[in-house]
């Protein structure tokens, strides 16, 4: 907090590491981290990182690491169901190669415009963005003035950054790459003029 009228909140977003089972459309499939995934997450956290609260998706690939970090550093931890990954429907548990072999155009269309071409049986991306945005709005209020770590998913991070950067929903999946254990930082300033959020770093 810089003065009585201005509150600054920092949100550090980190995607989970590699899950057990290898690359696939995982969505709501609840795999834990692989050994490599644990190594990626541990390597992404620095000794000088300081947070006041940790928020995590309830899915194992996020939650188990968040619980361990919260215990190690004695930081309050909150599970946020609205930050679970998008449900990929019939694609869950399948690789890109498998989907391409059956329906060659499906992935191309999805990445180009997931609003018009969602995965069959999957969650509508407009509903996905709405629930992520709802959590984002609530936590900006609840965690105002704090340093927050959010452990979540590639799709969730894309939605959050789309909110901050004004990226259209149909471009939200293809506009940014979010590799395993990728970190991003959002700064939120609240003043008498309202809320101003900006992306400070991505990929660090």
C-alpha positions in Angstrom: 0.0 0.0 0.0 1.6 3.2 -1.1 -0.9 5.6 0.5 -4.4 5.7 1.9 -5.9 5.9 -1.5 -3.9 3.3 -3.4 -3.7 -0.4 -2.7 -1.3 -2.6 -4.7 -1.8 -6.4 -5.0 0.5 -8.8 -6.7 -0.7 -12.1 -8.1 2.0 -14.6 -9.1 0.5 -17.3 -11.3 2.2 -20.6 -11.8 1.1 -23.5 -14.0 1.5 -27.0 -12.5 4.5 -29.1 -13.7 4.3 -32.2 -15.8 1.6 -34.6 -14.7 2.0 -38.4 -14.5 0.8 -40.1 -17.7 2.6 -37.8 -20.2 1.2 -35.2 -22.6 -2.6 -35.4 -23.3 -5.7 -33.3 -23.1 -6.1 -33.7 -19.3 -8.8 -31.2 -18.3 -10.7 -32.6 -15.3 -8.8 -35.9 -15.3 -7.2 -35.8 -11.9 -3.6 -37.0 -12.3 -0.9 -36.1 -9.8 2.5 -34.6 -10.8 5.2 -36.9 -12.2 8.7 -36.9 -10.6 9.7 -34.5 -13.3 6.7 -32.3 -12.5 7.7 -32.1 -8.9 11.3 -31.1 -10.0 9.9 -28.4 -12.3 7.8 -26.9 -9.6 10.5 -26.9 -6.9 12.9 -25.3 -9.4 10.4 -22.6 -10.2 10.1 -21.4 -6.6 12.9 -19.1 -5.3 14.2 -18.7 -1.8 13.4 -15.0 -1.9 9.8 -15.5 -3.0 7.4 -14.0 -0.4 3.7 -14.5 -0.4 0.9 -13.8 2.1 -1.6 -16.4 0.7 -1.6 -19.3 -1.7 -4.7 -20.1 -3.8 -4.8 -23.4 -5.6 -7.0 -25.4 -8.0 -8.4 -28.4 -6.2 -7.0 -30.8 -8.8 -4.1 -33.0 -7.6 -1.5 -31.7 -10.0 -1.8 -28.3 -8.4 -3.1 -28.9 -4.9 -0.5 -31.3 -3.6 2.4 -29.0 -4.5 0.5 -26.0 -3.1 -0.2 -27.9 0.2 3.5 -28.8 0.5 4.7 -25.2 -0.1 2.1 -23.7 2.2 3.2 -26.1 5.0 6.9 -25.4 4.4 6.5 -21.7 4.5 3.6 -21.4 6.9 1.4 -19.6 4.4 -2.4 -19.7 4.5 -3.8 -21.9 1.7 -7.2 -21.7 0.0 -8.7 -24.2 -2.6 -10.6 -22.4 -5.3 -12.9 -24.8 -7.3 -13.5 -22.1 -10.0 -9.8 -22.3 -11.0 -9.9 -26.0 -12.1 -9.0 -26.6 -15.7 -11.5 -26.5 -18.5 -13.2 -29.9 -19.1 -12.2 -31.2 -22.5 -15.0 -33.7 -22.9 -14.4 -36.5 -25.3 -10.7 -35.3 -25.7 -9.8 -36.0 -22.1 -7.1 -38.6 -21.8 -6.3 -38.4 -25.5 -3.2 -37.1 -27.2 -3.1 -34.5 -29.9 -1.8 -37.2 -32.3 -4.8 -39.4 -31.5 -7.3 -36.6 -32.1 -5.5 -35.6 -35.3 -5.7 -39.1 -36.6 -9.5 -39.2 -36.1 -10.6 -35.7 -36.9 -7.7 -33.8 -38.5 -9.4 -30.4 -38.6 -10.7 -30.4 -35.0 -7.6 -29.3 -33.2 -6.8 -26.6 -35.8 -10.3 -25.2 -35.5 -10.3 -25.3 -31.7 -7.0 -23.4 -31.4 -8.1 -20.9 -34.0 -11.6 -20.3 -32.5 -12.5 -22.4 -29.4 -15.8 -20.5 -29.0 -17.2 -21.8 -32.3 -15.3 -25.1 -32.3 -15.2 -26.5 -28.7 -14.1 -30.1 -27.9 -17.0 -32.5 -28.3 -18.8 -32.9 -25.0 -16.5 -30.3 -23.4 -17.1 -27.2 -21.3 -18.0 -24.1 -23.4 -15.1 -21.7 -23.3 -17.4 -18.8 -22.6 -18.6 -20.5 -19.4 -15.0 -21.5 -18.5 -13.9 -17.8 -18.9 -16.9 -16.7 -16.9 -16.1 -18.9 -13.9 -12.4 -18.0 -13.9 -13.3 -14.3 -14.2 -15.7 -14.7 -11.3 -12.9 -16.1 -9.1 -10.5 -13.4 -10.3 -12.9 -10.6 -9.4 -13.6 -12.1 -5.9 -9.9 -12.6 -5.0 -8.9 -9.1 -6.1 -11.2 -8.0 -3.3 -10.4 -10.7 -0.7 -6.6 -10.5 -1.2 -6.3 -6.7 -1.7 -2.9 -5.4 -0.7 -1.4 -8.9 -0.4 1.2 -10.9 -2.4 -0.7 -13.9 -3.7 0.5 -17.2 -5.3 -2.0 -18.9 -7.6 -1.2 -22.5 -8.5 -3.4 -23.5 -11.4 -3.6 -24.6 -15.1 -2.6 -23.5 -18.5 -6.1 -22.8 -19.6 -6.9 -20.9 -16.4 -3.8 -18.7 -16.8 -4.8 -18.0 -20.4 -8.2 -16.8 -19.2 -6.7 -14.7 -16.4 -4.3 -13.0 -18.8 -7.0 -12.6 -21.3 -9.0 -10.7 -18.7 -6.1 -8.5 -17.8 -4.9 -7.9 -21.4 -8.3 -7.6 -23.1 -7.7 -10.6 -25.3 -10.9 -11.8 -27.1 -12.2 -15.2 -25.9 -11.8 -16.7 -29.4 -8.1 -15.8 -29.3 -7.5 -16.7 -25.6 -6.0 -20.2 -26.2 -3.7 -19.3 -29.1 -2.5 -15.9 -28.0 -0.1 -17.1 -25.3 2.1 -20.1 -24.6 2.1 -21.4 -21.0 4.6 -24.2 -20.5 4.8 -26.4 -17.4 5.8 -24.5 -14.2 5.5 -21.2 -16.1 5.3 -18.1 -13.9 3.5 -14.8 -14.6 2.9 -11.8 -12.4 -0.1 -9.5 -12.5 -0.1 -6.2 -10.6 -3.4 -4.7 -9.5 -3.7 -1.1 -8.4 -6.8 0.1 -6.7 -7.4 3.8 -6.2 -10.1 6.3 -6.3 -10.0 5.9 -10.1 -10.9 2.2 -9.8 -8.9 -1.0 -10.5 -6.0 -1.1 -13.0 -4.4 -4.4 -13.7 -1.4 -5.1 -15.8 0.8 -8.1 -16.7 4.3 -7.4 -15.4 6.1 -10.7 -16.3 5.3 -13.9 -18.2 7.4 -17.0 -18.6 9.9 -16.2 -15.9 
